[in-house]
């Protein structure tokens, strides 16, 4: 429904989960049908809810510590902190700190952090857009990630201006990919299995970003390969993870499947997701 307010009486008439004649077993089946396994961080969040957690003021004070490029580099090298880059994917592909992980703040940020980082005790160093550092620390804390050690003062530009080493992600437009498609295989689709089943590039291999660490052996070690998702957000997440694992021979397809559909690249016959 588009409405955000309604009466319980009307909901009992139209809401599938509130049918009066439904048994307990039927209710459980209705609300859990197609439900994916919970993210790895959920059990830890349950413990936090029971045992307590750090005050948000402490989390913010620690997490919004401004670090110079040199300080940032020292902490990254001397701890097991993950460098988490939350800028837009278009900025990340143009330049980022080597081995940093991209999870953009303007996408499905918290679920992907929980899925891919998993350990809520993991120390984190942030690369964020200016004036969004506190927002990032707050949103991390909301899902239990309270161990942000600070952020890169001045952002990635400060890192680059300090002549520190940086990396990029090779990208190609869907139009350019169309021209090389016949010789561009292998191609990897990092969307969910249901999305892939619904429609995908012919000959593409499905390696969902949720479980990409389980698929590392499938990616070529030397041959160039291509990755895509729906719109370009998840494919850059996947690219960052692969590059952090030492796999650099990849090219990201900008705009993802939405852009690919506008080309003549052959795709599988569409299957309505609701029928899967």
Protein Blocks (a to p, Z undefined) as FASTA:
>chain_A
ZZfbdcfklmmmmmmklcfklcfklmmmmmmgopacddfklmmmmmmmmnopadfklmmm
mmmpccdfklmmmmmmmmccdcddfbdfklmmnoccehiacddfklcfklmmmmmnopam
lccdddddehilmmmmmmmmmnopacbgbdcehijmlmmmnopacdddddddfklmmmmm
mmmpccddfbdfklmmmoccehiacddfklmmmmmmmpcfklccddddfkopmmmmmmmm
mmmnopabbccdehijmlmmmmmbdcdddddfklZZ
